Amino acid sequence: MTKNILLFGGSGFVGSDLSNYLLQENYKISIICRNKKNAIQNISNHKNLKIINIDIFDQNKLENLIKDYDIIINLIGKLFEEKKNDFDKFHHKLPELLSKTISNKQHFIHISALAIENSAKTSIYAKSKLNGEKKIIENCKNYNIIKPSIIFGKKDNFFNQFARMAKISPFLPIIGDGNSKFSPIYVKDLNKFIIFLIENNRKYQNKIFEAAGNDIVNFRNLMQFILKTINKKRFLLNLPFPIAKLQAKFLNFFKIYLLTSDQVELLKYDNIASNKYDNINKIIGKLHSYKDIVPKYCNKK
């Protein structure tokens, strides 16, 4: 029987890739997004696709919408706050509202973030993500939470952003000592696992998973990898955390969000698997390395 799937944030980087994947597998999907034009550009036109624009914080509209779906996937995430309390609104209050609205017969899949248990001590982003997880566990009877590290892919916001910066700037910033560690995960590996959960809900009901790639690499080495990939020589400029925060606040004042003070806080902590939960490679097998995938798209921009 074909399952009806509702995606919140289905037109973003991860969401558009997942939406196209699901449509190829002949699932019926509806995506909630603010920008219908953006969704149409990023997702293949398909008879099984429906695009919806509603106020996701209107509980009555939300209840009327959600009741018609078998699986609800929340991909909404903010990298920076356009308005005060955006992190809490979208990372905490929205998952709480969804978890209270979804019935026990429906399957809720929520994308959170890796290693937020430690960084929540000083990062508003991490704290809001962690609070959202807690509300889902408290309210929902049929859920999965996936906690990815940096997600890479053709339209990612990490490798592409620093590659663009390196092409116009004489230096790349190294925040702190550059030793904070990451385990980048390929967007297609992440979405392959989401589809696995869709098809194997009962066996993995109410389980949390980490999505960390096989590589563990620090921030400095990632910057060096980007420069090598795009064949540029740039000075790596060390920015102590206090100076990086001041620079971020200055940029943010002019609504430039290349770096935020909260992102500086996140860079004080490693973003690698805690091994408290199963990693997705235990279920779907070998994961792709950023070293093999990123050069296929990053050096073409």
Secondary structure, DSSP 4 states (H G I P E B T S, - for coil): -PPEEEEETTTSHHHHHHHHHHHHTT-EEEEE-S-HHHHHHHS---TTEEEE---TT-HHHHHHHHTT-SEEEE----SS-SSTTHHIIIIIIHHHHHHHHS-TTSEEEEE--TTHHHHTTT-HHHHHHHHHHHHHHHH-SSEEEEEESSEESTT-SSHHHHHHHHHH-SEEEEETTS--EE--EEHHHHHHHHHHHHHTTGGGTTEEEEE--S--EEHHHHHHHHHHHTT---EEEEE-HHHHHHHHHHHHHTT--SS-HHHHHHTTS-BS--SSSEETHHHH-PPPPHHHHHHHHGGG-
